[in-house]
């Protein structure tokens, strides 16, 4: 398998993309720059949950409890019980069983040793392309906070007003050999990043939509380009510079530097997998452009 690189954008409107448990579950923020942050673990969880719903077994997942008939968390040791025989652990069978190990790697404990598999697919933390404001409100519950208390509990609800979040990812062809990663696994990753976020919406996560995805497949396992987020920028619509962006229709994403950078390296790129939401307006050299038109010199494959 050859190396790859990913640029992934999704937005969040009046929702909480990634709550911080150390901050009363407020959205994660870089307060100095007013940027919304989302951890790579949050993104990987979307992928795992989507693939689990499609019937794939995950190494990192809750399992059904026959007593309570509900899902419960289990230890890593419990997930590998069926793969051990005496002093031997069938690592190859484990890798072939769990797609999330093939994608993201894992630490597999066995007796006194830990088998560490570094995942070929890695994401950096995501950050918003725009400055983000938080919305704080009080919420009440009809359930009493304590027994004997006749009033409902009162809590806080924190959300972003609007955040266009950009992730960068890499795929290592060499590490793919160590985890038995398959081409079809990467295609499932494409599918998950296209479909998972809107399909897995909860009360705190509804209002998020994937907007742009570009996966470069290089011609070898040596090539790696720079973080593609450095080559895009968000442009607010006229008249809202002071109030801030509140919707995908109030901005566009300038991809001029990105296209120039990719064109300068096109001899290294074999294929480009992509999707672009129709509501996202892209601009190239100060003109609106379709992603297919901007990347017309590449072998394009649309993610469905």
N, C-alpha and C positions, 0 to 999 in steps of 0.2 A: 504493500500500500504506500502511496505517496503522501507527502505532507499536504496540509491544507490550512486555510485561514478563514475566519468567520467574522463578519460584521452583522450585528443584529440589533434592530431598534424596535421597541414597543413603547406605547404611551400609557399613562395612568391619569385618569380624571376623577377627582373626588373619591379617591380610594387610598389604600395603604399598601404600597408595593412590597415593603419588607419591614415589618415592625421590629424595633430593637427592644428585647426584653429588659435590658438594663435602663431603658428610658421610658418606662410605662407604655411600651409598645408603640411609641412614636415612630413614624417613618425614619429610616436611617438618613442622616444628613451630614454634609460638610457645611457647618454653620458659617464658617468664615467666607465661603463662596456662595452660600445659599444653593448648594447643589444636592439633589436627592441621590442617595446611594442604594444599591441593591447588591447583596452578596452573591457570589457564584453558587453558593449552596442553595439559595432560593431558586435560581434558574435550573439547577440540576434536579431539584425536587419536582418542578413542573414536568421535566422530561420523564423522571421515574414514575410519577403518578399517571401520566398519560400512557406510558408503555405498560404499566401494571393493569390499567383498565382495558388494554387491548389483549391481555392474557399472558403477558411476559412475566416471568418470575424475576424479582429484584433481590439482590443481596441485602440492600438497605431498604427494608420495608417492615410494616407491621404484619402480623400473621393472625389468622382466625383462632380465637380461644374457644375450644369446644364446650367449655363450662358456661361462659357468659354469652357465647355466640356473638362476640364483638371482637374487633381487631385489637391486638395488644403489641407493644414493642417487645422485641426479643434481643438477646445478646448475639454478637457475631459468632460466638462459639456454637450457639444453638442452630444458626443458619448452615453450619458446615457439618453437623453431626452425621448426616447420611453419606458423607464423602470420606470418612475416616475408617481405616481398618488397622487396628493395632497401633503401631507406631508410624504408619504411613498415611499420608493425606493426598488424595488425588486432585492436585491443583488443576490439571488440565480439564478434568470433568467439571470442576467448580467454574472455571472460566467459560466453558461452553454452556453451562446452565444459566449463568446470570449475565444478562446483557449490560447491566450497569457497571459490572466489573470490567467488561470488555471496553466500555466507553470511558469510564471515569477512574478505573483502578480501585484498589481497596487494600486495607491491612487485614490479613487473614490470620487470626490467632490459632495456634495448635500446640498443645502441651506447653513447653517453655519457649517456643520459638514463634516469631511473627513473620509471615511471608508478606512483604510489602510489594505491591504491584502499582507502579506509577501509571496513571491513566493517560492514554494517548490524546484524549480530548480534555483540554483545560480552558476555563474561562477566567478572565480577570473580573474584578468587581465592576458592575455597571454603574454609570453615573448619568445624570441628566444633562442634556445639551443646553437646557435653559435654566435660568434662575427660578427656584421653586419656593412658593409660600405654603405654609401649613395652615390647615383649618382645624380648629379645636372646638369641640362641642361636648355638652353633657348628654348622657344617655341614661334612661331609667329602665328598670326591670320591674315587671309585675310581681316577681318573686321576692320575698323578704330576704334581706341580707343576713339575718340571723333568726334562729327560732325564737318566737315571741315578739319579734319586731313586725309591726303591722304595715310598715311602709316598705315600698320597693327599694332595691339597691340603686345607687347612683354611681355612675362611672364616667370616664372620659373616652372620647372617640377622636382619634387623630387621623387626618387624611391630607394628602397633597391636593392643592387646587388643580395643578396640571404639571405633569412631568413627562418629557420625552427622553426615554432612557436608552443609552447605547451600551452594548456589550461587545467585547472583543474576545475571540476564541482562537485556539490553535489546535491542529491535529498533527500528531507526530507519527510518521510512517514507521519509524524504528520501534517506538513503544507499542505500536499496534501489533507487531509480531509477538511481543511479550504477553499481551492479553488476549490474543486470538481474535482481534477486532476484524470484522468482515465489512465488505463494501455495503451489504444490505443493512448493517447496523448504522452506518452513517446516513443512509437514506431514511431510516427510521428516525434518526436525530433531526434531519431536515423536516420531516413530517411533524414531529413533536413540537418543534419550535414554531411551526406554522399554525398548529391547531390547539396546542395544550392550554395556553393562557385563557382564551375565551371559553373553552369547554370546561375548565376546572374552576370557574369563578365561584367564589364564596362571598359572604356579605362584605368582608373587608377587601376582597380582590376584584369584585365586579367593577367594570369601567376601565379595563385594560385590554389593549388590542395590539397584535403584532402589525408593524407598519413596513419594515424593510428587512430583508435577509439577503446577504451575499456570502456565498461560500466558494472560495477559490480552491480548486484542486490543482496542485502543482505537478510538474512533470517528473519530479524525483523526490527523494526523502532527505534532501540537503537544503532545499530552498525554504526560506521563511522571510516574509516581508515585515514591515513595521506595523504598529497598531493602526488599523485603518480608521479609527475614530479621529485620529489627528488630522485627517484630510476632509472632514465634513464639518459644516457649521449650520446652526439654525438661524433663520432670518425671520424676525417677527413681521407681521403685516403692518402696513402703515397705520398710524393712529393708536397703536396699542403698546408702543415702546415703554410708556410710563406705567401702564396698568398691568402689564405682564400677560403672557400667553395663557389662555384658558381652554383652548380646543385645537385639534389638529388643523382645522380650517383657518386658524389665525397665524399660520407660519408656513414657511417652506424650508427644505433642507438643501443647502448648496453643496453639490457634489463635484464642482469644477476641479478642485485639487485632487479629489479621489480618482476621477476619470483620467486625469493627466498622469497620476502616479501609476495607475494600473496599465495604461497604454505604454508607459516607459518600461514596464516590466512584463509586457505581454508574451515575450518569448519564453518566460518561465512558467506561464499559466496554461494548463491543458484545458480545463473546463471551468465554467462559472455556473453554479446553482443559485437560484434567486427566487424571491417573490417580492412584490411591492404592492401595498394596499392602494386602492384607487383613490382614497381620500388624502393620501400623502402627495404633496406637490414637491417635485424635485426641480432644481434649477441648475443649469450648466451654462457658464458664460453669460449670466444675466437673462437667460431665457428658460421658460418652462420646458421640460424634456421628459420623455418616457425613459424608464431605466433601460428597456430593450434598445432604444435608439442610442443612448449614451454608450452602451456596451456592445455595439453592433459588430465590433471587430473580434469578438470572442465567441467561443463555442458555448452558447447559452442553453441551460436546461432549467425549465420552470418547475418549481416545487408546487405540487398540487395537493 
